[in-house]
């Protein structure tokens, strides 16, 4: 089992309103068990998947259950080491006699077919013995790449729950909690600066750890804003490079459809431009949570046109329109590299 961070507990998890159901289900699974098996969490980087999985592992351990929390990379390394050292029997004994198996980032299993073979049989053994399996990924089950269909079907046996990234007001609570853990004193001006520049739980934690280290090196109880700007400047540059924006969405959509960004943003009503434009509007709405009016300004369209476009793409996705569904899979796969 990978080590658990002591502070990654339910007490320190800040849930948005839309993520409350996931938290509630995991807590109930620990307390009363669940008919959903496996539980599959998915969401973008920084949405709190690792925190929730480790919080659940902590709770299960409190009940003296045999629990393994592992990142998919660790599981893969365990398989490789067992094969190299001729210890597959010990590996299988360790993993197939658990009460609870929690695996983070299972998209890492992509193309690792020896690992997939082991997780397939491990899954079957645990599931048939009514043992709890909890998994996480950065994409929904049906968007996992190069993972065997027999595994995909098993991952869909239970329930899939989407975790959304936190809004600013919730990130501020995370900021204050983490600052408290690190004994950092932040005034409102500094809080605002950090929240304005760091958009995810992971990046906020990294920023605060950087400040805590520099406070320690300078032997000061608190840092002034100009020094904080200096220390965080490299991290802010990294954050800006990987932050998802409408420009990135429009560029990726234009590349997929073989047109230019100008075509998408222009006035042309040909199908070659209209469909990518509607698709871009949909992604801006779904991924960036943009208001219809703001999307309208970007594409120089009124908000009713935007609403119609979003509804059209949403309907096509729900009915599994082949062209739209394929575009969604490919473009969002590229966009997953951004936070």
Phi and psi in degrees as a GROMACS rama.xvg file:
@    title "Ramachandran Plot"
@    xaxis  label "Phi"
@    yaxis  label "Psi"
@TYPE xy
-73.4909  151.062  UNK-2
-65.2533  145.199  UNK-3
-98.0521  135.171  UNK-4
-72.3326  131.581  UNK-5
-63.252  -29.5061  UNK-6
-89.1885  -6.69572  UNK-7
-85.598  74.5292  UNK-8
-122.667  170.166  UNK-9
-62.7896  -32.5475  UNK-10
-61.4694  -32.7587  UNK-11
-99.0648  3.1867  UNK-12
-87.1879  125.63  UNK-13
-100.143  116.143  UNK-14
-105.717  134.968  UNK-15
-73.9865  167.7  UNK-16
-58.3546  -38.2142  UNK-17
-73.4698  -18.293  UNK-18
-97.279  -0.930753  UNK-19
-61.7622  -35.2387  UNK-20
-63.5711  -39.3664  UNK-21
-63.0117  -44.1268  UNK-22
-63.0014  -45.5172  UNK-23
-61.2613  -43.6719  UNK-24
-64.4231  -42.133  UNK-25
-65.2676  -41.3817  UNK-26
-63.406  -42.8569  UNK-27
-65.7637  -34.2951  UNK-28
-62.269  -40.2728  UNK-29
-67.7999  -44.5606  UNK-30
-77.0839  -43.0675  UNK-31
-123.747  -7.40699  UNK-32
83.7105  172.016  UNK-33
-148.431  154.779  UNK-34
-85.106  -9.48714  UNK-35
-88.5586  117.624  UNK-36
-153.078  113.668  UNK-37
-85.1466  168.62  UNK-38
-98.7292  125.564  UNK-39
-116.97  111.607  UNK-40
-97.9656  135.59  UNK-41
-141.285  152.809  UNK-42
169.499  168.555  UNK-43
-68.3911  163.733  UNK-44
-57.1297  133.918  UNK-45
89.8342  7.6745  UNK-46
-89.2156  -4.97499  UNK-47
102.335  14.7659  UNK-48
-60.8428  -49.7721  UNK-49
-62.0333  -42.1387  UNK-50
-58.9377  -48.0419  UNK-51
-64.2372  -41.1704  UNK-52
-64.8328  -42.8702  UNK-53
-69.6253  -36.045  UNK-54
-61.3494  -41.2576  UNK-55
-65.3613  -41.8344  UNK-56
-61.7861  -42.3494  UNK-57
-55.7654  -47.106  UNK-58
-64.6723  -41.9044  UNK-59
-63.4745  -39.1039  UNK-60
-64.5304  -33.4631  UNK-61
-61.4594  -23.2682  UNK-62
-92.2144  10.0815  UNK-63
60.4442  34.9727  UNK-64
-91.9561  156.806  UNK-65
-82.9503  100.689  UNK-66
-118.283  134.318  UNK-67
-117.489  122.923  UNK-68
-109.017  120.975  UNK-69
-138.816  144.633  UNK-70
-75.158  148.956  UNK-71
-57.9528  -30.272  UNK-72
-65.0895  -40.9631  UNK-73
-64.9568  -43.3214  UNK-74
-58.8634  -44.4406  UNK-75
-60.9169  -44.1105  UNK-76
-62.7364  -37.9343  UNK-77
-63.7911  -39.6414  UNK-78
-64.0732  -48.8701  UNK-79
-60.5096  -46.0858  UNK-80
-62.6151  -41.0035  UNK-81
-64.6472  -39.9577  UNK-82
-65.3343  -46.1818  UNK-83
-62.1051  -39.8025  UNK-84
-94.8784  2.5633  UNK-85
66.5494  33.1877  UNK-86
-111.926  30.1983  UNK-87
-60.7661  -33.0395  UNK-88
-64.2396  -41.8535  UNK-89
-66.956  -40.9681  UNK-90
-58.0871  -49.8939  UNK-91
-65.5989  -36.7757  UNK-92
-63.5642  -40.3818  UNK-93
-67.1818  -44.5989  UNK-94
-84.8286  -25.492  UNK-95
-97.8862  6.38899  UNK-96
-118.115  26.3509  UNK-97
-86.7083  157.997  UNK-98
-88.3463  -34.1962  UNK-99
-141.711  128.921  UNK-100
-118.241  123.391  UNK-101
-122.154  119.549  UNK-102
-121.249  124.758  UNK-103
-96.7748  143.724  UNK-104
61.2985  51.7537  UNK-105
-69.5321  -9.4028  UNK-106
-60.8746  -19.0566  UNK-107
-65.6291  -19.8936  UNK-108
-69.9573  -8.3131  UNK-109
-52.1012  126.894  UNK-110
68.39  0.748966  UNK-111
-95.689  81.5726  UNK-112
-75.0686  -28.3638  UNK-113
-66.9324  -40.495  UNK-114
-64.6978  -42.1676  UNK-115
-62.1441  -36.157  UNK-116
-61.3933  -43.0398  UNK-117
-70.4454  -41.4228  UNK-118
-67.9357  -31.6912  UNK-119
-59.7701  -50.6813  UNK-120
-72.7167  -34.7285  UNK-121
-63.3729  -46.2589  UNK-122
-57.1553  -49.4528  UNK-123
-59.1816  -43.9276  UNK-124
-62.8683  -49.1691  UNK-125
-66.1196  -44.0342  UNK-126
-63.7873  -42.1198  UNK-127
-67.6934  -21.6457  UNK-128
-96.9534  12.8282  UNK-129
59.7424  34.0223  UNK-130
-90.5264  151.431  UNK-131
-80.9294  133.471  UNK-132
-125.585  126.593  UNK-133
-128.334  130.865  UNK-134
-128.905  156.79  UNK-135
-139.688  156.253  UNK-136
-155.549  162.879  UNK-137
-87.289  -3.57539  UNK-138
-136.184  161.127  UNK-139
-62.6087  162.783  UNK-140
-53.6313  -45.7337  UNK-141
-72.7895  -2.87298  UNK-142
-108.632  6.51869  UNK-143
-69.988  130.773  UNK-144
-93.1982  141.031  UNK-145
51.6229  42.7055  UNK-146
-121.16  133.331  UNK-147
-54.9005  139.447  UNK-148
-55.282  -34.434  UNK-149
-65.9059  -30.142  UNK-150
-75.5587  -44.0237  UNK-151
-54.7449  -45.6801  UNK-152
-62.791  -36.5605  UNK-153
-71.0721  -37.1451  UNK-154
-63.6898  -22.5755  UNK-155
-90.9711  -0.260379  UNK-156
-64.1419  -33.9828  UNK-157
-96.4432  -117.131  UNK-158
-134.769  140.998  UNK-159
-107.774  133.052  UNK-160
-127.284  128.342  UNK-161
-90.8084  130.617  UNK-162
-104.122  123.23  UNK-163
-92.1067  151.983  UNK-164
-68.8667  152.952  UNK-165
-75.7612  150.89  UNK-166
-82.0261  173.722  UNK-167
-57.6759  -43.2782  UNK-168
-63.8597  -34.2436  UNK-169
-77.0981  -35.8438  UNK-170
-63.5414  -31.6762  UNK-171
-64.5237  -37.3517  UNK-172
-65.6243  -42.2632  UNK-173
-59.2444  -45.2769  UNK-174
-57.2295  -47.7629  UNK-175
-65.762  -39.3132  UNK-176
-63.0836  -47.1239  UNK-177
-67.7657  -37.5766  UNK-178
-62.534  -39.5845  UNK-179
-62.4581  -43.3492  UNK-180
-60.9013  -38.2254  UNK-181
-91.7513  5.26217  UNK-182
57.1497  40.5481  UNK-183
-98.3322  137.811  UNK-184
-104.004  115.887  UNK-185
-119.024  126.704  UNK-186
-85.3819  167.277  UNK-187
-55.0805  -36.1477  UNK-188
-63.7925  -43.3422  UNK-189
-69.4965  -40.7322  UNK-190
-56.1227  -47.3868  UNK-191
-62.5692  -40.9622  UNK-192
-61.2209  -43.3089  UNK-193
-68.4953  -45.4766  UNK-194
-63.4133  -37.0624  UNK-195
-68.1081  -26.2033  UNK-196
-107.018  -15.8369  UNK-197
-125.639  121.391  UNK-198
-104.346  -0.827489  UNK-199
-134.019  162.932  UNK-200
-59.7831  -44.112  UNK-201
-60.9767  -47.0992  UNK-202
-69.2951  -33.6051  UNK-203
-65.0032  -44.5641  UNK-204
-60.4977  -42.7719  UNK-205
-63.4275  -41.3501  UNK-206
-63.4753  -44.3715  UNK-207
-67.5137  -37.4687  UNK-208
-64.3582  -36.691  UNK-209
-63.1785  -43.1739  UNK-210
-66.855  -41.0381  UNK-211
-62.4119  -40.3026  UNK-212
-64.0335  -44.7656  UNK-213
-70.7611  -32.3787  UNK-214
-60.6586  -44.0182  UNK-215
-63.5278  -44.7091  UNK-216
-65.6667  -33.3961  UNK-217
-90.8671  -4.71249  UNK-218
56.25  47.158  UNK-219
-122.689  152.052  UNK-220
-81.685  -24.8293  UNK-221
-153.583  155.059  UNK-222
-110.351  147.435  UNK-223
-81.1895  158.935  UNK-224
-57.2288  -40.6235  UNK-225
-64.1176  -33.453  UNK-226
-73.9132  -37.4991  UNK-227
-62.1389  -41.9972  UNK-228
-60.4938  -39.7342  UNK-229
-65.2659  -47.2562  UNK-230
-69.8627  -32.3278  UNK-231
-90.5359  -8.94632  UNK-232
-52.7907  -47.7079  UNK-233
-62.5197  -37.3742  UNK-234
-68.1944  -36.4154  UNK-235
-66.1946  -38.7893  UNK-236
-60.6487  -44.5849  UNK-237
-62.4504  -41.2309  UNK-238
-62.5789  -42.9295  UNK-239
-65.911  -33.5531  UNK-240
-67.9705  -31.3169  UNK-241
-108.384  6.54806  UNK-242
-83.7669  127.918  UNK-243
-68.6652  136.012  UNK-244
-140.176  170.735  UNK-245
-63.6298  -33.2612  UNK-246
-64.5226  -40.5712  UNK-247
-65.9602  -43.9428  UNK-248
-59.2741  -50.3235  UNK-249
-62.3082  -40.126  UNK-250
-63.273  -46.1204  UNK-251
-65.7544  -37.9081  UNK-252
-65.8378  -42.0667  UNK-253
-64.2245  -39.0082  UNK-254
-63.1044  -45.0446  UNK-255
-61.6932  -43.5334  UNK-256
-87.9914  -3.18709  UNK-257
72.161  32.6058  UNK-258
-127.045  -174.276  UNK-259
-102.957  163.098  UNK-260
-61.3298  -33.1626  UNK-261
-64.0104  -35.617  UNK-262
-62.3825  -41.7534  UNK-263
-67.3552  -39.8845  UNK-264
-86.4484  -7.8993  UNK-265
-81.4985  -166.817  UNK-266
-99.8993  -4.14253  UNK-267
-57.6696  137.13  UNK-268
-106.53  12.1725  UNK-269
-70.3805  154.401  UNK-270
-59.7778  -33.789  UNK-271
-60.507  -27.5148  UNK-272
-102.622  -35.4221  UNK-273
-64.7485  -46.1697  UNK-274
-63.2878  -48.9029  UNK-275
-60.785  -33.356  UNK-276
-65.8192  -47.4801  UNK-277
-60.6998  -40.8069  UNK-278
-64.2432  -41.6674  UNK-279
-64.1647  -41.8347  UNK-280
-60.0665  -44.6481  UNK-281
-59.4941  -45.2782  UNK-282
-68.0711  -36.1591  UNK-283
-63.0708  -38.9415  UNK-284
-69.9972  -47.1289  UNK-285
-77.0539  -42.4971  UNK-286
-90.2348  -33.2123  UNK-287
-103.424  -5.49221  UNK-288
55.3161  37.7653  UNK-289
-74.9477  142.554  UNK-290
-65.685  152.114  UNK-291
-58.587  -37.1819  UNK-292
-63.5166  -41.3905  UNK-293
-67.5701  -40.4356  UNK-294
-62.0036  -41.0234  UNK-295
-58.232  -40.6348  UNK-296
-65.1324  -40.3325  UNK-297
-63.0155  -42.1126  UNK-298
-98.2241  4.91122  UNK-299
53.4817  50.4884  UNK-300
-133.878  155.647  UNK-301
-77.2713  162.122  UNK-302
-66.2414  -26.5672  UNK-303
-68.8615  -35.2997  UNK-304
-65.1647  -40.8023  UNK-305
-63.0285  -46.5405  UNK-306
-59.3398  -42.5928  UNK-307
-63.8785  -41.8942  UNK-308
-62.9736  -45.4675  UNK-309
-62.0923  -44.3969  UNK-310
-62.9951  -38.7608  UNK-311
-62.7847  -47.8365  UNK-312
-68.0276  -39.5246  UNK-313
-61.2604  -42.6506  UNK-314
-64.1394  -42.313  UNK-315
-63.4302  -36.1925  UNK-316
-69.9772  -40.8387  UNK-317
-65.2792  -32.9932  UNK-318
-91.7741  6.67448  UNK-319
57.5067  41.8273  UNK-320
-54.4739  121.678  UNK-321
-56.872  -47.2827  UNK-322
-65.32  -46.1408  UNK-323
-69.0889  -42.4693  UNK-324
-63.7267  -41.8676  UNK-325
-63.0637  -43.4478  UNK-326
-62.23  -44.109  UNK-327
-60.2782  -45.2975  UNK-328
-60.82  -47.9293  UNK-329
-71.2435  -44.4309  UNK-330
-69.8479  -44.5894  UNK-331
-67.0814  -27.2903  UNK-332
-61.9012  -41.6794  UNK-333
-68.4974  -39.7187  UNK-334
-71.7486  -17.7718  UNK-335
-65.7516  -14.5066  UNK-336
-74.7726  -11.966  UNK-337
-108.116  156.604  UNK-338
